[in-house]
């Protein structure tokens, strides 16, 4: 049985509880929010607050579609790290350049609902991978461009990243709904 079933990550992060079912619920909630806001997927505002269609907002911030695609990239990168770091004690992986990945993947041409459903399915799968991580592998290290990071840290950081994006996503939705009402 893996270490991440329903206990905390101590000593890796004494504050963060890591019950898998809580995170599964977060994934479901975030997916529901994504789907409910599909009509805003490509919305942006110019500097005067006028809403128009386009791939990026004039202030350089990502659209909701961009955010979901970024979260799929995050899953993809972390899935590789989580699996491979259980098999090797130390590995090097390249870094991640979100804007380059976005440009290459042609995110704007992809169906928003497909992206949302893919993100949910991928994270359901990743939770199963995480649930099977053995404690002895938590200290295995990714030699990242920013310095060494343990598997335990990467798992914590992944869900901190998702929680941050959920807050940011909800903030952007409120902003777009407010602009829509003007």
Secondary structure, DSSP 8 states (H G I E B T S, - for coil): --TTSSS--TTS-TT----HHHHHHHHHHHHHHHHHTGGGTTEEE-TTS-EEE-SB-TTS-B-HHHHHHHHHHHHHHHHHHHHHHHH-SEE------HHHHHHHHTGGGS-HHHHHHHHHHHHHHHHHHHHT--GGGTT-EEEETTEEEEHHHHHHHHHHHHHHHHHHHHHHHHHHHHHHT-
